[in-house]
Amino acid sequence: MAHSQVHWNPDPLVIEKLTQLAQQRGQTAESIVTEAVLSYIQTQVPDEYDSEDDPLIGLFAGSPDLATQSEDILQQSITAISGWTWKQP
């Protein structure tokens, strides 16, 4: 990966405030700028999609005829240990 140089000519007031912050934190100005740029990049570049965190995955994984066949589908799910019963007419 090739590294390119960045030529940055900030406002003198920015340099002054950056230098003061670096002294207060006991850091270099370069490390603060790097931290700030990385933080900015993370907010601007979306992370890769993670299906584990998607609340909609599985929402529509059920039977496509759920609305018309709901009672039959529920009845098929009833087992002796499930705690569900079917009301007798």
Secondary structure, DSSP 8 states (H G I E B T S, - for coil): -----------HHHHHHHHHHHHHHT--HHHHHHHHHHHHHHHHS-----GGG-TTTTTT-S-TTHHHHHHHHHHHH--TTT-------
